[in-house]
Amino acid sequence: MEEVYDVLILGGDPACLTVAIYCGWYNLKTLVVASSFGGAANLDGASSKFCGD
């Protein structure tokens, strides 16, 4: 059986993950497709700005 999603997000950087959070707030069935999550924020290690900060 096929899954039907309201939103498809391509990418795992902070902006894409923020969009996924907003979709969750609106009860949209969301699929995030990414090879890795966090984007350049994963390389920094000392990020002070993030969703919810």
PyMOL commands that set and color helices and strands:
alter all, ss='L'
color gray80, all
select helices_A, chain A and resi 14-25+41-44
alter helices_A, ss='H'
color red, helices_A
select strands_A, chain A and resi 7-10+30-33
alter strands_A, ss='S'
color yellow, strands_A
deselect
rebuild
show_as cartoon
